[in-house]
Amino acid sequence: MPIEAEASPQPFSDPSFVARYAEGPPRFVPGFADLHRMTGILLAERAAEGARILVLGAGGGLELKALTDAYPHWTFVGVDPAAEMLKLARQTLGPAAPRVALHEGYIDDAPDGPFDAAVCLLTLHFLDAAERRRTVGAIHRRLKPGAPFVAVHASFPQDKRALWLSRYAAFALGSGADPDAVEKMRSNVERALCLYDPRTDEDILCAAGFSDVQLFYAAFSWRGWVSYA
């Protein structure tokens, strides 16, 4: 459940917002399509044919679509709390939908696994530090030993918060996003999201039991890591 157009989960239950959802991510997330491609490459280093992949925050189905297209021998379990976003995911997946089991809810509603890999893109910034630690720990418990986990979300130095949010907004404006929507978004992100510096996010991964935490993506206000169970 990404955060490209609003800064709280409520809009993801609004059918009118969901209908235009796919327009948002490329405008707010630098290298959005390449991010999906890199995610697949990192998973494929350890996930063989027949791998079963857990995707937390799967609403909309954009990362699921990219991964099912690129890796036709993998199957997926997608979890998201917004029913409307899961409907959109099914539509987005098209013929690949039978390879994806979608569950409405949070990490506790996901199957126990064990999974060969996990992904959580543009989602963890909705959770405060305590809930983020709990959620990441629950992902870890569902993975096979050594399985990769890719996490990408808003994360940047908090001592220069205004500067990084201005850069984030400038990228969206340069990508053609509506100026009023960008200003609303910037304000909502600053007010409503749980934003931490990258070192804190890395510490959360380590505390959950993940090892060899590696930064692979950094784009203005966004950071992405791969780590291993």
TAMOJO-V647008 format. One record per residue. N is the residue number from 1. PSI is psi in degrees with one decimal (NA if undefined). NEAR is the number of other ideal C-beta (glycine too) atoms within 12 Angstrom. D_FIRST is the distance of its C-alpha to the first C-alpha in Angstrom with 2 decimals. Layout:
n=N psi=PSI near=NEAR d_first=D_FIRST
n=N psi=PSI near=NEAR d_first=D_FIRST
This chain:
n=1 psi=83.8 near=49 d_first=0.00
n=2 psi=175.8 near=45 d_first=3.79
n=3 psi=48.8 near=40 d_first=6.78
n=4 psi=-19.7 near=40 d_first=9.27
n=5 psi=-15.0 near=38 d_first=10.92
n=6 psi=166.5 near=31 d_first=10.70
n=7 psi=21.3 near=31 d_first=10.71
n=8 psi=157.9 near=24 d_first=10.05
n=9 psi=-19.1 near=29 d_first=7.86
n=10 psi=-44.0 near=19 d_first=10.86
n=11 psi=-20.9 near=31 d_first=10.51
n=12 psi=-4.9 near=38 d_first=7.76
n=13 psi=0.8 near=24 d_first=10.89
n=14 psi=113.8 near=20 d_first=13.14
n=15 psi=-34.8 near=16 d_first=14.37
n=16 psi=-37.6 near=12 d_first=15.76
n=17 psi=-44.5 near=27 d_first=12.63
n=18 psi=-36.8 near=32 d_first=10.83
n=19 psi=-28.6 near=19 d_first=14.08
n=20 psi=12.0 near=21 d_first=13.93
n=21 psi=-43.8 near=36 d_first=10.31
n=22 psi=-17.9 near=25 d_first=11.50
n=23 psi=-24.4 near=22 d_first=14.03
n=24 psi=-52.2 near=32 d_first=11.97
n=25 psi=-45.7 near=35 d_first=10.74
n=26 psi=-23.0 near=25 d_first=14.37
n=27 psi=-22.9 near=29 d_first=15.76
n=28 psi=-15.8 near=41 d_first=13.98
n=29 psi=107.7 near=35 d_first=13.59
n=30 psi=135.2 near=27 d_first=17.09
n=31 psi=37.7 near=23 d_first=17.75
n=32 psi=-49.0 near=32 d_first=14.37
n=33 psi=-39.2 near=19 d_first=16.15
n=34 psi=-31.7 near=19 d_first=18.29
n=35 psi=-42.9 near=35 d_first=15.50
n=36 psi=-41.0 near=35 d_first=14.59
n=37 psi=-44.4 near=22 d_first=18.36
n=38 psi=-39.8 near=31 d_first=18.98
n=39 psi=-46.8 near=40 d_first=16.42
n=40 psi=-41.7 near=34 d_first=18.35
n=41 psi=-43.4 near=23 d_first=21.62
n=42 psi=-40.4 near=35 d_first=20.92
n=43 psi=-42.3 near=38 d_first=19.99
n=44 psi=-16.5 near=24 d_first=23.00
n=45 psi=-27.3 near=22 d_first=25.37
n=46 psi=-17.4 near=26 d_first=25.35
n=47 psi=113.4 near=36 d_first=23.67
n=48 psi=-179.3 near=17 d_first=26.50
n=49 psi=141.8 near=12 d_first=26.84
n=50 psi=5.4 near=13 d_first=25.64
n=51 psi=149.6 near=32 d_first=22.93
n=52 psi=122.3 near=32 d_first=20.24
n=53 psi=132.6 near=49 d_first=16.84
n=54 psi=129.0 near=49 d_first=14.12
n=55 psi=111.0 near=51 d_first=10.48
n=56 psi=132.3 near=49 d_first=8.28
n=57 psi=44.9 near=45 d_first=4.51
n=58 psi=-0.7 near=48 d_first=6.08
n=59 psi=140.5 near=45 d_first=5.18
n=60 psi=-37.6 near=43 d_first=7.20
n=61 psi=11.4 near=41 d_first=9.12
n=62 psi=-46.1 near=39 d_first=10.02
n=63 psi=-34.0 near=48 d_first=10.51
n=64 psi=-42.0 near=45 d_first=11.95
n=65 psi=-46.1 near=32 d_first=14.23
n=66 psi=-41.8 near=32 d_first=15.42
n=67 psi=-38.8 near=42 d_first=16.19
n=68 psi=-34.9 near=31 d_first=17.86
n=69 psi=-41.8 near=24 d_first=19.92
n=70 psi=-25.9 near=23 d_first=21.05
n=71 psi=79.2 near=33 d_first=21.75
n=72 psi=-10.4 near=17 d_first=23.22
n=73 psi=7.8 near=19 d_first=24.62
n=74 psi=154.0 near=31 d_first=21.45
n=75 psi=161.6 near=28 d_first=19.66
n=76 psi=150.6 near=43 d_first=16.15
n=77 psi=119.7 near=35 d_first=14.52
n=78 psi=137.0 near=49 d_first=10.84
n=79 psi=133.8 near=40 d_first=9.41
n=80 psi=143.6 near=43 d_first=6.82
n=81 psi=-11.5 near=29 d_first=8.38
n=82 psi=114.2 near=37 d_first=8.16
n=83 psi=-39.4 near=22 d_first=11.12
n=84 psi=-36.9 near=28 d_first=11.02
n=85 psi=-32.9 near=38 d_first=7.82
n=86 psi=-35.8 near=34 d_first=9.64
n=87 psi=-43.5 near=24 d_first=12.69
n=88 psi=-38.4 near=35 d_first=11.46
n=89 psi=-43.1 near=40 d_first=10.63
n=90 psi=-41.8 near=29 d_first=14.20
n=91 psi=-42.6 near=24 d_first=15.62
n=92 psi=-37.8 near=31 d_first=14.19
n=93 psi=-31.3 near=30 d_first=15.59
n=94 psi=-128.1 near=17 d_first=18.96
n=95 psi=-19.0 near=14 d_first=21.75
n=96 psi=-6.1 near=26 d_first=19.63
n=97 psi=-37.6 near=23 d_first=17.96
n=98 psi=-17.8 near=14 d_first=20.72
n=99 psi=1.1 near=29 d_first=19.78
n=100 psi=122.3 near=33 d_first=16.35
n=101 psi=119.9 near=26 d_first=16.29
n=102 psi=134.5 near=37 d_first=13.22
n=103 psi=129.1 near=27 d_first=13.10
n=104 psi=124.6 near=24 d_first=11.79
n=105 psi=-156.1 near=23 d_first=11.48
n=106 psi=-169.7 near=27 d_first=10.98
n=107 psi=-33.0 near=37 d_first=12.76
n=108 psi=-16.9 near=19 d_first=16.06
n=109 psi=-2.4 near=23 d_first=15.45
n=110 psi=150.1 near=35 d_first=15.22
n=111 psi=158.2 near=25 d_first=18.65
n=112 psi=-18.8 near=17 d_first=20.87
n=113 psi=-147.9 near=26 d_first=21.27
n=114 psi=144.7 near=23 d_first=22.78
n=115 psi=158.1 near=39 d_first=20.43
n=116 psi=-14.8 near=34 d_first=21.63
n=117 psi=165.7 near=43 d_first=18.57
n=118 psi=153.6 near=53 d_first=14.98
n=119 psi=139.5 near=48 d_first=11.99
n=120 psi=99.4 near=49 d_first=9.08
n=121 psi=128.1 near=46 d_first=7.87
n=122 psi=41.7 near=46 d_first=6.73
n=123 psi=-42.2 near=43 d_first=5.59
n=124 psi=-18.3 near=45 d_first=9.20
n=125 psi=-7.9 near=41 d_first=10.32
n=126 psi=-15.8 near=34 d_first=9.28
n=127 psi=137.0 near=34 d_first=12.00
n=128 psi=174.7 near=18 d_first=15.68
n=129 psi=-43.3 near=21 d_first=17.95
n=130 psi=-46.6 near=13 d_first=19.25
n=131 psi=-31.7 near=20 d_first=16.08
n=132 psi=-44.1 near=33 d_first=14.70
n=133 psi=-43.1 near=27 d_first=18.04
n=134 psi=-43.4 near=21 d_first=17.96
n=135 psi=-45.6 near=37 d_first=14.61
n=136 psi=-37.0 near=38 d_first=15.73
n=137 psi=-37.7 near=25 d_first=19.07
n=138 psi=-33.8 near=32 d_first=17.83
n=139 psi=-46.0 near=45 d_first=16.24
n=140 psi=-42.2 near=36 d_first=19.63
n=141 psi=-19.2 near=27 d_first=21.56
n=142 psi=2.3 near=35 d_first=19.97
n=143 psi=149.4 near=39 d_first=21.02
n=144 psi=152.7 near=25 d_first=24.47
n=145 psi=130.1 near=18 d_first=26.58
n=146 psi=-2.1 near=21 d_first=25.93
n=147 psi=142.9 near=35 d_first=22.67
n=148 psi=147.7 near=40 d_first=20.37
n=149 psi=123.7 near=50 d_first=17.01
n=150 psi=123.6 near=49 d_first=15.00
n=151 psi=130.6 near=47 d_first=12.78
n=152 psi=130.7 near=42 d_first=11.76
n=153 psi=178.1 near=42 d_first=10.75
n=154 psi=125.8 near=43 d_first=12.84
n=155 psi=121.8 near=37 d_first=16.26
n=156 psi=164.9 near=32 d_first=19.67
n=157 psi=121.1 near=22 d_first=23.16
n=158 psi=-12.7 near=22 d_first=23.17
n=159 psi=-10.4 near=12 d_first=26.85
n=160 psi=45.7 near=15 d_first=26.08
n=161 psi=-48.9 near=23 d_first=22.95
n=162 psi=-39.8 near=19 d_first=24.17
n=163 psi=-47.1 near=17 d_first=25.16
n=164 psi=-35.9 near=29 d_first=21.88
n=165 psi=-32.8 near=32 d_first=19.98
n=166 psi=-39.6 near=22 d_first=22.72
n=167 psi=-41.1 near=23 d_first=22.26
n=168 psi=-47.5 near=40 d_first=18.53
n=169 psi=-40.6 near=31 d_first=19.59
n=170 psi=-38.4 near=22 d_first=22.49
n=171 psi=-44.6 near=28 d_first=20.50
n=172 psi=-41.8 near=36 d_first=18.43
n=173 psi=-43.6 near=21 d_first=21.79
n=174 psi=-19.4 near=17 d_first=23.40
n=175 psi=0.0 near=25 d_first=20.83
n=176 psi=9.5 near=15 d_first=21.77
n=177 psi=149.9 near=28 d_first=19.22
n=178 psi=129.0 near=19 d_first=20.97
n=179 psi=-40.5 near=17 d_first=22.68
n=180 psi=-39.6 near=13 d_first=22.19
n=181 psi=-37.6 near=27 d_first=18.44
n=182 psi=-43.2 near=28 d_first=18.39
n=183 psi=-40.1 near=20 d_first=20.59
n=184 psi=-43.1 near=22 d_first=18.56
n=185 psi=-47.3 near=35 d_first=15.41
n=186 psi=-44.1 near=34 d_first=17.55
n=187 psi=-42.7 near=21 d_first=19.00
n=188 psi=-39.3 near=28 d_first=15.85
n=189 psi=-46.8 near=36 d_first=14.46
n=190 psi=-34.4 near=26 d_first=17.91
n=191 psi=-38.8 near=16 d_first=18.18
n=192 psi=-24.5 near=22 d_first=15.00
n=193 psi=157.5 near=34 d_first=13.14
n=194 psi=95.0 near=29 d_first=14.67
n=195 psi=133.5 near=37 d_first=16.16
n=196 psi=165.6 near=29 d_first=18.62
n=197 psi=159.3 near=21 d_first=20.89
n=198 psi=-34.8 near=28 d_first=20.43
n=199 psi=-38.6 near=19 d_first=23.26
n=200 psi=-43.0 near=25 d_first=21.65
n=201 psi=-39.5 near=39 d_first=18.50
n=202 psi=-39.8 near=26 d_first=20.97
n=203 psi=-36.9 near=21 d_first=22.96
n=204 psi=-42.1 near=38 d_first=20.11
n=205 psi=-45.0 near=41 d_first=19.72
n=206 psi=-41.1 near=23 d_first=23.49
n=207 psi=-27.7 near=21 d_first=23.89
n=208 psi=-8.1 near=34 d_first=21.67
n=209 psi=-1.0 near=25 d_first=24.13
n=210 psi=147.2 near=34 d_first=22.69
n=211 psi=167.9 near=22 d_first=25.42
n=212 psi=51.4 near=21 d_first=26.12
n=213 psi=121.2 near=29 d_first=23.10
n=214 psi=126.8 near=24 d_first=23.10
n=215 psi=124.9 near=24 d_first=21.46
n=216 psi=-10.4 near=27 d_first=20.89
n=217 psi=128.2 near=32 d_first=18.84
n=218 psi=116.6 near=23 d_first=19.58
n=219 psi=95.7 near=27 d_first=18.92
n=220 psi=-111.7 near=27 d_first=19.76
n=221 psi=4.6 near=43 d_first=17.17
n=222 psi=144.8 near=39 d_first=15.06
n=223 psi=149.3 near=38 d_first=16.25
n=224 psi=139.5 near=41 d_first=15.72
n=225 psi=149.6 near=39 d_first=17.79
n=226 psi=137.8 near=36 d_first=19.09
n=227 psi=177.3 near=37 d_first=20.91
n=228 psi=137.8 near=30 d_first=22.69
n=229 psi=NA near=32 d_first=23.13
